[in-house]
Amino acid sequence: MTRRRDGSLAVFPGSFDPMTNGHLDIVDRGLAVFDRVRLAILLNPEKQPLFSVEERLAIIREAYRGNPRVEADTFSGLLVDYAQHVGASVIIRGIRAISDFEYEFQMALMNRRLWHLAETVFLTPNEEFTYLSGR
């Protein structure tokens, strides 16, 4: 099945707490494939973040100041509901190791079950960022 990607928007969800060079690298790789990438910060009241949501949005917006192809936003609830709401059928996930893939693969299948048009694209970072983690 081929889908047209002109004017495409991909959502890159995460906590981005903190934003790392690995995240920046995945965004750059996403921009090579999609017209726009929207970093979507999940609002999770059960987590105690290092940076506030407002600080994380400001960091992302500053990193991409002057680049209209990158957007930053927040969401709560199901990722597929958010993606539908903003008009994106592609979800970007960064994969550093096989252990990341196992979890992300299960999430991708669940997202597709919840919304049949949801496609997950796994991108691998530059080798120098493979061992970076916000945790």
C-alpha positions in Angstrom: 0.0 0.0 0.0 1.4 3.4 -1.0 0.4 6.6 0.7 1.1 10.0 -0.5 3.2 12.1 1.9 3.0 15.6 0.3 2.4 18.1 3.1 3.0 15.3 5.6 3.1 15.8 9.3 4.7 13.3 11.6 4.2 13.4 15.4 7.3 12.6 17.6 5.9 12.0 21.1 7.8 11.9 24.3 8.6 13.6 27.6 11.6 15.4 26.3 12.8 15.8 29.9 15.4 16.8 29.1 15.7 17.4 25.4 18.9 15.6 24.2 21.1 15.6 21.1 19.6 12.2 20.4 16.1 13.8 20.1 17.5 16.6 17.9 19.1 13.9 15.7 15.8 12.0 15.3 13.9 15.2 14.4 16.5 16.0 11.7 16.1 12.4 10.4 12.4 12.8 10.4 12.6 16.1 8.5 14.4 14.2 5.7 11.3 12.0 5.2 8.4 14.2 6.2 7.5 17.9 5.5 6.9 18.7 9.2 7.6 17.1 12.5 5.6 18.0 15.6 7.2 17.2 19.0 4.4 16.3 21.3 5.0 16.4 25.0 2.9 13.9 26.9 1.3 15.5 30.0 1.7 12.8 32.6 0.7 14.0 36.2 2.1 10.8 37.7 5.7 11.7 36.7 7.9 14.2 38.5 9.7 15.9 35.6 13.1 17.7 35.9 11.7 20.6 33.7 8.2 22.0 33.7 6.1 21.6 30.6 6.5 25.3 29.8 10.3 25.0 30.1 10.4 21.9 27.8 8.2 23.7 25.2 10.5 26.7 25.4 13.6 24.6 25.0 12.2 22.9 21.9 11.0 26.1 20.4 14.3 27.8 21.0 16.2 24.8 19.4 14.1 25.1 16.3 13.6 28.9 16.2 13.3 30.0 12.6 12.4 26.5 11.3 8.8 26.4 10.4 8.9 22.7 9.7 9.2 21.9 13.4 6.4 22.4 15.9 6.1 21.8 19.6 2.9 21.0 21.5 1.5 19.1 24.4 -1.1 16.3 24.6 -2.9 14.1 27.1 -4.8 10.9 26.6 -4.2 8.6 23.7 -1.5 9.4 21.1 -3.6 8.2 18.2 -6.4 10.6 19.3 -3.9 13.4 19.3 -2.5 12.4 15.9 -5.9 12.3 14.4 -6.7 15.7 15.9 -3.7 17.4 14.3 -3.9 15.6 11.0 -0.9 13.2 11.3 -1.1 9.5 10.5 2.6 9.0 11.2 4.3 8.5 14.6 8.1 8.8 14.8 9.9 6.8 17.4 13.6 6.7 18.0 15.2 3.3 18.5 18.6 3.0 20.2 18.8 -0.7 20.9 16.9 -4.0 20.5 15.3 -3.5 23.9 13.7 -0.2 22.7 12.4 -2.0 19.6 10.5 -4.7 21.6 8.5 -2.1 23.6 8.0 0.3 20.7 6.9 -2.5 18.4 4.1 -3.5 20.9 3.1 0.2 21.1 3.0 0.5 17.3 0.7 -2.5 17.0 -1.6 -1.2 19.7 -1.7 2.3 18.1 -2.7 0.7 14.8 -5.3 -1.4 16.5 -6.8 1.8 18.0 -6.6 3.7 14.7 -6.0 1.6 11.5 -4.3 4.5 9.7 -1.6 5.0 12.4 1.8 4.2 11.0 4.9 4.1 13.2 8.3 4.9 11.7 11.3 3.8 13.7 14.4 5.9 13.2 17.8 5.1 14.5 20.1 7.9 15.8 23.6 8.6 14.8 25.9 6.1 16.5 27.3 8.8 18.9 23.8 9.3 20.3 22.9 5.6 20.7 23.6 5.5 24.4 21.9 8.8 25.3 18.8 8.6 27.4 16.7 11.3 29.2 16.5 8.8 32.1 
